[in-house]
Amino acid sequence: MFTFPNINPVAIDLGVIKISWYAISYICGILLCWFLILKIIKFKKLKISNKNVSDLIGNCMIGIILGGRLGYVVFYNPEYYLNNIIDIFKIWNGGMSFHGGFIGVVIAIIYSSKSNKISVMVFSDLISIVSPIGIFFGRIANFINGELYGKVTQQKFGMIFPKGGNLPRHPSQIYEAFFEGLLLFIILWLLMNMTNFFNKTGLITGCFIFLYGFFRFFVEFFREPDIHIGYLYLDFSMGQLLSLPMIIIGLCFIIIFNKKSKNLI
């Protein structure tokens, strides 16, 4: 059994101003994604300007925050927030949904595409390649905060979380950081470097949606469901039910865009 490191969720405490590891993870993830997109554009010689990228990243940041928060409100705790409307705006108290953030990013990509007159799927492919980096940092922050921990386990790699009682649990945040973050990034990066694959616009987007949905659905078997929700239809968690459409949509994208052979730009 491993010992939880008990890292202070607040990375920098200046008294009036407190900067959490969660905030730092968001910043690091976004900056690294931005950097990698610029590198991909240069390496692949794509006709996309730095301004186009900055607009895309800025819009996606807004989409992540608004979509992530509203997604949590709607998917995970609508009854509470209907009775406590003001708390919807208290993001610092926690409560973000990946699937809500995903929808927010989709809207941001569509808006950025129209305003910059660049193909939706071009922007979507670029964001899909780098998104696992942001997911990785986010899951590491979840681990540092001791939240979203896994189910009770007797395995040697179990860990006792401060908020999870006295029994060892799966460090499911680390599982998610590995599968949804590191492994997914490596797979998409390798696919990007397959010229024929990358030239089929939208195919990488389909792979991201499918693989994220698949990995998330799998890891949810080891993750403790939200106490106020528990298990839903067919004993699936909310995360699994929200991931199923991603698996189906991702497969459809892969089938559709694999039949097309269109240069990215």
Buried (B, 14 or more C-beta within 10 A) or exposed (E): EEEBEEEEEEBEEEEEEEEBBBBBBBEBBBEBBBEBBBEBBEEBEBEBEEEBBEBBBBBBBBBBBBBBBBBBBBBBBEEEBEEEEEBBEEBEEEBBBBBBBBBBBBBBBBBBBEEBEBBBBBBBBBBBBBBBBBBBBBBBBBBBBBBBBBBEBEEEEBBBBEEBEEEBBBBBBBBBBBBBBBBBBEBBBEBBEEEEBBBBBBBBBBBBBBBBBBBBBBBBBBBBBBEEEEEEEEEBBBBBBBBBEBBEBBBEBBEEBBEEEEEBB
